[in-house]
Amino acid sequence: MRTRFTNLEISGVILVEPQIFGDERGYFMESYNQAEFQAHGITANFVQDNQSSSCYGVIRGLHCQKPPFAQDKLIRVLWGQILDVVVDARLDSPTYGQHLTAKLSSDNQHQLFIPKGCLHGFAVLSEHAVIAYKCDQFYHPEAELTVRYDDPALNIAWPIPDSKRILSTKDRNATLTLEELNLSSD
């Protein structure tokens, strides 16, 4: 199998484009191959798979876990389309404070690898979307941090009109900004 791995603008964030073999029956693709991923710098030992289902207009994020429970994540869309958002929250990174977006869908089958120290969020662009992600650390609620999805300093262009945005209470009420975020293990 030949999967394409592209390093994006934020260090450690990698777009993964699997080779898809399709015919009149449907398609086949290899979504994860540990040896191939490791050969391209993704050495995470994934221990937990998560899945979420959302309707158009849902915005989830911006989330991360602080050390020692920080997570590498591998995101993909099983159904529908999302705009995935990654924010570099690593103080020692040359791209600290920068964000990038990628359209992930069940049509393109692209995946996004997000390293520890980055915030993650997404907006659902299709009528419905099912998102799956692998994590290299178990979920620890006491380590979870939520940064405002609309932090003015980040200036993320969410493609959902204000009147159509659907957020959880936690995400809507988040007050933490990137500037106030502390990812130390203290």
Secondary structure, DSSP 4 states (H G I P E B T S, - for coil): ---EEEE-SSTT-EEEE--EEEETTEEEE----HHHHHHTT------EEEEEEEETTBEEEEEEE-TTS---EEEEEEESEEEEEEEE--TTSTTTT-EEEEEEETTT--EEEE-TTEEEEEEE-SSEEEEEEEESS---GGGEEEB-TT-TTT----SS-GGG-B--HHHHT--B-TTT---S--
